[in-house]
Amino acid sequence: MTDGEAAATPTQALLRLITWLSPAFPVGAFAYSAGLEQAVRDGLVVSAPHLHRWLSIAIARGAGWNDAVLLAEAYRSAGDGAALLAVADLAVAMAGSKERQAETVAQGAAFLAAARAWPHAVLDRLPEDTAYPVAVGAVAGAHGTGTEAAIAAYLHAQASNAVSVAIRCGVTGQRDGVGILAALEPEIEAAARRGAASTLDDLGTAAIAADIATLRHESLNSRLFRS
């Protein structure tokens, strides 16, 4: 918590995370697939078990993990303008493709614009181009929601959006989609716990197929999603 404000109560913190990471929060997540649409087109994700595996890897060893580390660093840096700018620049530079960079920056900007409903000085410390996990981490840190809880809420929102993408691509139905989210709970919890204790030295991924899918999506014809 920064700028001399009282920390949010546990209930306030929960309500804010639920709101900020809700599908209804206007960040435009529905327009992006983070390469999943390409993976479906390439036959890498064609069933509910495939989707579960894809998301498990993303959370533990892929873009989800890097987002968790960046979110945690932004959370800790919420009161330090220089540190916050440094992690914001790093997050944008680490985007694996043009589409992924556009996705994370657009969602970050939309998140910060909507988050002004909860006024805080941290909103003016962030650059115009702020990656989504950094935006969420900085705002969560400013309001004292708890690092682990913020990461868990963020990863769950990302997984939920991916399930929605898969449903629209015809990979799975709503019932199986909910089952995947239930099955991912232990993995999200573990990643949130590790992420809360991480440093920038822990950045790194081993999800090459997902990275390639995000690159290939840039030339995909007749697509539903922007990434």
N, C-alpha and C positions, 0 to 999 in steps of 0.2 A: 504494500500500500504506500502511496506517495502523496506529496503535497499537503501533508498534515491532515488529511481527511480520515475519518474513522473507517475502519475496515467494515466491509459488508458483513451482516449477520449471516450465519450459515444458511438460513432460508433465503435471504436476499441473494447470496452467491449462487445458490441452486437455481432460483428463478431467473437470474440474469443469464446463466449459462444455457438454460433451457431455451430462453428467448433468442439469445445471440446465435445459437447453433440450430435453431428450428428451421425446417424447410420453408417456413413462412417468412423468415428474416430475409430482407431483399438484397441478397448478394448475387442473384442470378445463377446459382449453382445448377439449376435444371438445364442450362444451356451447354454444359461441359461434361465430357465423359472421361477426361484424363487418359485418353488412349484406349479406353475399354471398347468403344465402338469399333475401332480398328481391330482389336483382338477378337471380337465377335466375327467380323468380316473375314479374318484370317483363319478362323476355325480353332483358335486357341481357347476360347470360352464359349461353349455351346450347351452347357447344362448347369444346373444348380451346384453340383459338386465341383465343376470347373471354376465357377464363380467364387465359391468359398475358398478354393485353393489360391486363386488369383488375389483375392483380398487379404488372405492370411499372409501371403508373401509381401504384399505392399505394406502392411502394418508392421511386420517384424523386420523386413530387410529392404524395403523399397521406399517409394516417395513418402508414404505415410510415416515411416520412421524418421526420415530427415525433417519432415514437417514437425514432428514431435520435439526433436532436438531444437529446432529453430524457435518453436513456440516457447519452449522452456527458457531459452536464452533471452527472448524478448520479454517474457514475464519478469525475469530477474532484473532486466535493464529498464523497466518502465520508468524509473525515476532518474535515469542517467541519459541525458540527451545524446551524448557522443557515442555511448555504447549502443544505444537504440539505433542510431543512424548506421553504425557499423554492421549490425546484424541485419538491418533492412537491406543494405547494399549487398551483403553476402547472399541473402535469400534470393534476390532477383538474379544475381549472377549465376546461381546454381541451377536455375531452371534448365531442364534437359532439352528443350526445343522451343522454337518461336511460339508455338501454340500454347505450350505449358506456361511460358513466361507471361503471355497475354492473359491467360486464364487466371493465374495467381495474382497478378497486378490488378486486373479488373475486379476480382472478388475482394481483394484487399481494400481498394478504393470504395467499393460499395458498402463494405462492412463498416469502415470508418465513418462514412457519411451517415449511415443509419445509427451508429453508436453515439452520435451527438445528442441523441435523446437522453443519454446519461452523461451530462457535461463533465469533462475532466481535462486538465492541462495536458495530459499525455497525448491527446488527439492533435495537438499543435506541435508535438515533438517529432512526429513521424513525417517522412518525405512524401511527396506526391505519389511516387511509385513505391508502394509498400506491398510486399507479398502477403497473401492471406494469412498464413500461420503467424507471421510477425504481427500483423494487425490484431489478430485474436489474442495472442500472447501478451502484447503490450496493454491492451484494454483490460484483459483479465487480471494482469498484475496490478494495474492501477486501482482496480476495485477489490483486490484481495480475495479472489475466488478460490485460491488454492491451485498450485501448479498441476498436480496429478489430476484433479477433477477437470481442469480446463483442457488438458490433453485428451483425457478420456472422452469428454463431450465433443471435442473437435474430431477425433478419429471415428467416433460413432456417427457423426454427421456425414463425414466423408464416405463411410461404408454405406450409410443409408442412401446417399445420392447415387452411389455405384449400383446398388440394388435397383433403384428406380430406373437407371439407365438400362440395366439388363432386362428389366420388365418391358421397357419400350422397344428394346431390340428383339424381343421374343425369346430370350434365353430361359427365362423362368417366370413363374406366376407369383402373385402376391403372397400366397401361403408359404411357398418355398422360400421366397425372399425374406419373410419374417423369420423363418427357421434359420436362415443363414445369419441374420443379425443376432439371434439368440446364441448360435454356435460360436460366434466371434467374440462374445463377452469376455471369456478368459484371456483371449489374445489381446484385446483392447486394454484390459486391466493390466496385463503384464507390460505392454508397451508404454502405458501411461506411467507405471511405476518406474520403469527404466528411464523413460524420457525425463521425468521429474528430477532424476539424479544425474542426468547427462551433462556433458559440456560440448562445445563445438568440436572437440577432438573426436567425438563419437559419430560425427557425420559420415555418411557413406552408405551405398546401396549395393545390392547384388540381385537386382531385378531387371536383368538385361532385356528380356522379352518385352516387359512393360515399357522400358525406355525406347526400344525400337518401335513399338506400336504408336507411341506418341509422335515419333518422327514421321512414320509412314502416314499417319492420319492427315498430315498437311496436304497430301495430294489425293486423298480419298474423294471420289465422286459420289453424288447423291447421299450426302451425309445428313444426319439429324442433329449432330452436336458440333460445337465450335472447336472442340479439342478431343 
